[in-house]
Amino acid sequence: EYAAINSMLDQINSCLDHLEEKNDHLHARLKELLESNRQTRLEFQQ
């Protein structure tokens, strides 16, 4: 019984780690897009 619970917790932790990686990637991409947008606005203002 404990082995099954431990296995399920390991799977949950693995899923959470994967989601955290995806979240970090999306956050980095969003920062890139925001910076790109800021640069574009500056170019249009000049």
Buried (B, 14 or more C-beta within 10 A) or exposed (E): EEEEEEEEEEEEEEEEEEEEEEEEEEEEEEEEEEEEEEEEEEEEEE
